[in-house]
Amino acid sequence: MSGKSLMIVEDDADLARTLKRSFERRGYSVTHVTSPAELDTAITAFAPGEAPDYALVDLKLGTESGLGCVRSLTGHSSNTVIVVLTGYASIATAVEAIKLGASNYLPKPANSDEIEAAFGKTEADANVSLAAQPTRSVKTLEWEHIHETLAATGFNISETARRLGMHRRTLARKLEKRRIK
């Protein structure tokens, strides 16, 4: 064992089990929790000054946001390399995750190789290509606006729907329609 420790914060039991097995085969000591409350309990189990080397945090944990988990992990130790994994990727949530201390942000589906590469990429690259972005569709712009508003309301569906001027069920359908598993 190389002594690398990984905290997986994921509410999807099948995905968490698959990731846990994959990372254990790679030499990681893996702890899995399913909610922010479980994470807080798991963090307190670490001795003072100790923390997991890496953390993989799902952005949407049932009805709760994984951004609070990112805050808790960085509050416990600034040395933990955190990657946020989400099926609800948006610019707004990516920015917030990075501000809170995540080092990377990956959309689902992502495999173990991509996640491990994200753990290793902790420094920004000023030489990244500035290729022109293709014009985004109206649906993509709508999707990003919905997620910006969703993040601003703390992932409260009812309040987001009110701010967007749409029925709560319509918003829920739009979110489920574009969901990436």
Buried (B, 14 or more C-beta within 10 A) or exposed (E): EEEBBBBBBBBBEEBBEBBBEBBEEBEBBBBBBBBBEBBBEBBEEBEEEEBBBBBBBBBBBEEBBBBBBBBBBBEBBEEBBBBBBBBBBBEBBBEBBBEBBBBBBBBBEBEBEBBBBBBEEEEEEEEEEEEEEEEEEEEEEBBBEBBBBBBBBEBBBEBBBBEBEBEEEEBBEBBEEBEEE
